[in-house]
Every structure is written in C-alpha cells, then in structure tokens.
Amino acid sequence: MEILIPISMFLAVFGIVYLYLSTRNKERLALIEKGADASIFMKGKSHTAPIWKVLILNLALLLMGIGIGVFIAMLLTEYTTLDEDAVYPAIIFFMAGASLFLGFKMTKELDKE
C-alpha cells in the first residue's frame, strides 16, 4: 500500500509533462499548417534574462526574507505578549512571500535590460 504514493506521484508528474509537451507540439503543428513563420516560437527567448541569474536572485532574496522574518518574529515575541507558536510561522511565511514578490519585480526589470 505504501508503494502507491510514489507511483501515483510519478504518474501525476509524468502525465502533466506529457500533456504539456503534446499540447505544445499540436499547437505548433497547427500554426505551421496555417503558414505561420517558425520564428514565432523563439520570439520570447532572446530578451529574457539567463535562468541562473533569476534563480540566484530569487534564492538570495528568499533567504534574506526568511532571515528578516526570524529576526522580526524574535523581536515580536520578546517585546510583546504574542504567542510564539503563531508569530514565528506567520512572520517567516509573510517575509518569504514578500521577498519572492520583490524577486518577481526585480526579474521583470532584468528582462527589460
């Protein structure tokens, strides 16, 4: 019974990837049949930032956000009467989300350059 979980996870991921690739292929074939130029498939790739820059930027901001979240949560539990069990996860997740949002905005600026 325990083996069903990894098998079902693998099948779900495989199904999603297969559906994505087959749908993309069908869309491209339909566009080619209508006489569309093949250069439209490469249109968005020339102006995007390298993936390693985006990953490093978002990872750095995420780790800084988590660190700031821990620091703010520590200050809140030390100087207020708020419950420590509720403050730490709330502030950490909030700051992590805020840092990822900031990373999204900064990534959009990287794409413009």
Backbone as CSV, one residue per row, in Angstrom:
resi,resn,N_x,N_y,N_z,CA_x,CA_y,CA_z,C_x,C_y,C_z
1,MET,0.816,-1.197,0.000,0.000,0.000,0.000,0.862,1.264,0.000
2,GLU,2.007,1.218,0.699,2.870,2.394,0.776,3.525,2.712,-0.562
3,ILE,3.648,1.726,-1.425,4.292,1.932,-2.725,3.392,2.730,-3.667
4,LEU,2.113,2.814,-3.375,1.189,3.521,-4.247,1.439,5.028,-4.262
5,ILE,1.922,5.565,-3.173,2.157,7.008,-3.099,3.255,7.446,-4.067
6,PRO,4.462,6.849,-4.043,5.472,7.281,-5.017,5.068,6.992,-6.463
7,ILE,4.392,5.880,-6.681,3.953,5.553,-8.041,2.943,6.582,-8.534
8,SER,1.991,6.942,-7.681,0.990,7.927,-8.098,1.616,9.304,-8.303
9,MET,2.611,9.671,-7.486,3.309,10.951,-7.683,4.042,10.954,-9.020
10,PHE,4.740,9.860,-9.327,5.454,9.761,-10.595,4.483,9.838,-11.764
11,LEU,3.374,9.117,-11.684,2.398,9.139,-12.761,1.780,10.524,-12.948
12,ALA,1.553,11.226,-11.857,0.987,12.572,-11.959,1.966,13.524,-12.648
13,VAL,3.223,13.493,-12.251,4.222,14.361,-12.863,4.407,13.984,-14.338
14,PHE,4.483,12.691,-14.615,4.633,12.239,-15.991,3.445,12.681,-16.837
15,GLY,2.233,12.560,-16.300,1.041,12.964,-17.032,1.026,14.451,-17.339
16,ILE,1.432,15.275,-16.385,1.455,16.716,-16.597,2.484,17.089,-17.663
17,VAL,3.673,16.506,-17.583,4.715,16.797,-18.570,4.281,16.323,-19.950
18,TYR,3.706,15.130,-20.032,3.254,14.604,-21.319,2.165,15.490,-21.915
19,LEU,1.212,15.903,-21.099,0.133,16.763,-21.587,0.685,18.097,-22.086
20,TYR,1.617,18.664,-21.354,2.211,19.946,-21.757,2.939,19.821,-23.090
21,LEU,3.775,18.798,-23.210,4.566,18.648,-24.433,3.699,18.295,-25.638
22,SER,2.726,17.428,-25.457,1.888,17.055,-26.594,1.005,18.222,-27.041
23,THR,0.498,18.994,-26.098,-0.317,20.156,-26.454,0.519,21.205,-27.178
24,ARG,1.727,21.449,-26.703,2.611,22.418,-27.345,2.942,21.981,-28.773
25,ASN,3.186,20.688,-28.940,3.500,20.171,-30.267,2.303,20.336,-31.211
26,LYS,1.104,20.042,-30.728,-0.090,20.189,-31.567,-0.328,21.650,-31.943
27,GLU,-0.112,22.556,-31.024,-0.275,23.985,-31.323,0.717,24.431,-32.384
28,ARG,1.948,23.996,-32.263,2.967,24.385,-33.234,2.660,23.811,-34.608
29,LEU,2.217,22.557,-34.661,1.874,21.962,-35.948,0.708,22.696,-36.602
30,ALA,-0.270,23.093,-35.795,-1.405,23.830,-36.342,-0.972,25.182,-36.892
31,LEU,-0.070,25.865,-36.202,0.427,27.153,-36.688,1.234,26.983,-37.970
32,ILE,2.025,25.934,-38.048,2.825,25.698,-39.246,1.916,25.372,-40.435
33,GLU,0.855,24.601,-40.191,-0.088,24.274,-41.260,-0.772,25.521,-41.809
34,LYS,-0.980,26.510,-40.941,-1.623,27.752,-41.387,-0.634,28.698,-42.057
35,GLY,0.641,28.321,-42.076,1.633,29.136,-42.762,2.346,30.125,-41.878
36,ALA,2.279,29.970,-40.564,2.967,30.888,-39.653,4.473,30.650,-39.729
37,ASP,5.238,31.702,-39.528,6.693,31.614,-39.567,7.196,30.906,-38.307
38,ALA,8.226,30.101,-38.431,8.758,29.345,-37.292,9.450,30.244,-36.279
39,SER,9.764,31.482,-36.646,10.463,32.368,-35.725,9.587,32.798,-34.544
40,ILE,8.271,32.603,-34.630,7.405,32.991,-33.509,7.627,32.110,-32.292
41,PHE,8.201,30.912,-32.490,8.458,30.029,-31.355,9.656,30.492,-30.545
42,MET,10.540,31.267,-31.133,11.735,31.753,-30.450,11.618,33.216,-30.055
43,LYS,10.442,33.795,-30.208,10.259,35.234,-30.001,10.612,35.677,-28.583
44,GLY,10.142,34.977,-27.577,10.339,35.421,-26.207,11.681,35.049,-25.613
45,LYS,12.453,34.214,-26.275,13.669,33.702,-25.675,14.857,34.641,-25.797
46,SER,14.864,35.549,-26.741,16.036,36.383,-26.940,16.113,37.539,-25.939
47,HIS,15.015,37.922,-25.333,15.007,39.076,-24.446,14.865,38.702,-22.970
48,THR,15.003,37.441,-22.631,14.870,37.057,-21.241,16.244,36.972,-20.580
49,ALA,16.237,37.165,-19.274,17.483,37.072,-18.518,17.877,35.603,-18.403
50,PRO,19.167,35.320,-18.263,19.594,33.925,-18.083,18.961,33.331,-16.829
51,ILE,18.637,32.046,-16.906,17.910,31.399,-15.809,18.732,31.381,-14.530
52,TRP,20.052,31.295,-14.637,20.866,31.255,-13.424,20.807,32.574,-12.671
53,LYS,20.700,33.687,-13.392,20.574,34.978,-12.715,19.256,35.076,-11.962
54,VAL,18.197,34.594,-12.572,16.880,34.636,-11.939,16.853,33.746,-10.708
55,LEU,17.424,32.535,-10.816,17.439,31.618,-9.673,18.260,32.174,-8.513
56,ILE,19.429,32.710,-8.814,20.275,33.248,-7.748,19.609,34.448,-7.087
57,LEU,19.008,35.317,-7.892,18.329,36.492,-7.348,17.189,36.079,-6.425
58,ASN,16.343,35.169,-6.891,15.195,34.757,-6.075,15.618,33.968,-4.848
59,LEU,16.637,33.118,-4.964,17.106,32.363,-3.806,17.715,33.296,-2.761
60,ALA,18.505,34.254,-3.216,19.118,35.202,-2.275,18.048,36.019,-1.552
61,LEU,17.065,36.513,-2.306,16.003,37.295,-1.670,15.156,36.441,-0.731
62,LEU,14.913,35.190,-1.108,14.137,34.302,-0.242,14.862,34.059,1.076
63,LEU,16.149,33.764,1.017,16.905,33.517,2.242,17.001,34.772,3.109
64,MET,17.174,35.933,2.469,17.188,37.176,3.250,15.824,37.437,3.881
65,GLY,14.755,37.158,3.142,13.411,37.339,3.687,13.146,36.433,4.875
66,ILE,13.604,35.179,4.790,13.426,34.256,5.916,14.234,34.742,7.122
67,GLY,15.455,35.200,6.884,16.278,35.714,7.988,15.654,36.927,8.651
68,ILE,15.165,37.844,7.840,14.492,39.026,8.401,13.222,38.618,9.122
69,GLY,12.506,37.623,8.589,11.289,37.140,9.237,11.569,36.550,10.609
70,VAL,12.638,35.770,10.724,13.021,35.198,12.027,13.380,36.314,13.000
71,PHE,14.114,37.317,12.517,14.517,38.426,13.370,13.301,39.221,13.862
72,ILE,12.388,39.538,12.964,11.187,40.290,13.355,10.331,39.466,14.306
73,ALA,10.202,38.169,14.039,9.413,37.310,14.932,10.037,37.243,16.322
74,MET,11.365,37.181,16.375,12.042,37.168,17.671,11.784,38.469,18.428
75,LEU,11.848,39.604,17.710,11.570,40.886,18.358,10.127,40.949,18.855
76,LEU,9.187,40.459,18.055,7.781,40.499,18.457,7.509,39.623,19.674
77,THR,8.105,38.440,19.719,7.858,37.567,20.877,8.572,38.074,22.123
78,GLU,9.689,38.773,21.927,10.446,39.278,23.077,9.766,40.491,23.715
79,TYR,9.226,41.388,22.901,8.726,42.656,23.414,7.204,42.773,23.425
80,THR,6.489,41.732,23.027,5.030,41.737,23.107,4.571,40.469,23.806
81,THR,3.280,40.386,23.997,2.724,39.191,24.636,2.122,38.233,23.611
82,LEU,2.533,38.358,22.364,2.014,37.477,21.321,2.543,36.061,21.508
83,ASP,1.747,35.094,21.060,2.101,33.686,21.193,3.226,33.336,20.219
84,GLU,4.287,32.769,20.751,5.458,32.428,19.941,5.137,31.395,18.865
85,ASP,4.264,30.441,19.168,3.915,29.391,18.208,3.173,29.935,16.986
86,ALA,2.530,31.064,17.124,1.800,31.640,15.996,2.617,32.698,15.269
87,VAL,3.452,33.420,15.998,4.178,34.545,15.406,5.267,34.072,14.448
88,TYR,6.056,33.087,14.852,7.186,32.668,14.028,6.758,32.205,12.628
89,PRO,5.847,31.229,12.498,5.478,30.826,11.128,4.825,31.949,10.334
90,ALA,3.996,32.757,10.988,3.288,33.816,10.271,4.261,34.839,9.706
91,ILE,5.178,35.311,10.512,6.120,36.331,10.054,7.109,35.751,9.048
92,ILE,7.570,34.524,9.267,8.521,33.913,8.335,7.878,33.735,6.969
93,PHE,6.666,33.192,6.922,5.993,32.996,5.634,5.659,34.330,4.970
94,PHE,5.264,35.300,5.756,4.954,36.618,5.192,6.189,37.250,4.564
95,MET,7.296,37.227,5.283,8.516,37.835,4.766,9.073,37.045,3.581
96,ALA,8.942,35.720,3.598,9.383,34.915,2.461,8.542,35.253,1.225
97,GLY,7.240,35.386,1.394,6.372,35.755,0.283,6.664,37.150,-0.231
98,ALA,6.912,38.083,0.683,7.232,39.444,0.271,8.557,39.477,-0.496
99,SER,9.528,38.685,-0.054,10.813,38.675,-0.757,10.683,38.017,-2.128
100,LEU,9.853,36.988,-2.263,9.640,36.387,-3.581,8.899,37.343,-4.506
101,PHE,7.985,38.120,-3.965,7.300,39.130,-4.778,8.296,40.189,-5.251
102,LEU,9.179,40.623,-4.357,10.225,41.568,-4.733,11.125,40.959,-5.800
103,GLY,11.435,39.671,-5.666,12.239,38.983,-6.674,11.548,38.937,-8.021
104,PHE,10.231,38.761,-8.015,9.466,38.774,-9.262,9.563,40.127,-9.936
105,LYS,9.412,41.193,-9.155,9.515,42.542,-9.711,10.921,42.812,-10.244
106,MET,11.944,42.365,-9.526,13.314,42.586,-9.972,13.634,41.749,-11.213
107,THR,13.052,40.574,-11.325,13.242,39.735,-12.507,12.639,40.385,-13.735
108,LYS,11.491,41.039,-13.569,10.899,41.748,-14.692,11.826,42.859,-15.169
109,GLU,12.518,43.522,-14.254,13.471,44.564,-14.635,14.696,43.971,-15.310
110,LEU,15.119,42.753,-14.890,16.231,42.084,-15.553,15.892,41.754,-16.996
111,ASP,14.630,41.387,-17.244,14.201,41.041,-18.589,14.206,42.256,-19.505
112,LYS,13.984,43.451,-18.936,13.970,44.662,-19.758,15.355,45.033,-20.241
113,GLU,16.388,44.680,-19.467,17.766,45.067,-19.822,18.276,44.314,-21.016
